[in-house]
């Protein structure tokens, strides 16, 4: 079985990496060490695998997060729920801007 890993959209390349996974006698898959590192896998950790269009895809944590965000956005759209006015990312940006202004006043 070949495992294909597509890098997440926020990464700088759309390069595809291909690995060969070995089916063990108990039916489990043995993944190459490099793939385990990319996916941040530890023993016992569950990983999302999607089978579509004849391919099994293992999702990176970033890709899984992106898909969850898409599902939430679609749910909010379908149910006419307005987006939050002040998201966590917006608060962080504001705090960084405030810190930069303070540092500028100090002459750094």
Secondary structure, DSSP 4 states (H G I P E B T S, - for coil): -EEEEEPPTTSS---EEEEE-EE-TTSPEEPPHHHHHHTT--TT----EEEETTEEEEPPHHHHHHHHHHHHHHHHHHTTPPPPSS-HHHHHHHHHHHHHHHHHHHT-
